[in-house]
C-alpha cells in the first residue's frame, strides 16, 4: 500500500511540472532559433564567438533534455547582443 502512495505522489508531481517542462522546451527551441538568426547577421567577432558558444551549449542541453540549462545559454546569447 505504501508503494502505491509513493507512486501516486510521483505521478501527481510529474503531472504538475509537465506544463513548465513543455514551456521550457518550447522556449529553448525558440531561443536556439534566435541565436541562429543573430549569427546569420554576422556580428563583430567577439559577439559572434559568444553566440557560437551559446548555440553549442544550448543545442547540447536541448538534446540532453536539460531545458533550464539551455535557457541559461539563450540568456547568455541575449546578453551578448545587447
Buried (B, 14 or more C-beta within 10 A) or exposed (E): EEEEEEEEEEEEEEEEEEEEEEEBBEBBBEBBEBBBEBBEEEBEEEBBEBBEBBBEBBBEBBEEEBBEBBBBBBEBBBEBBE
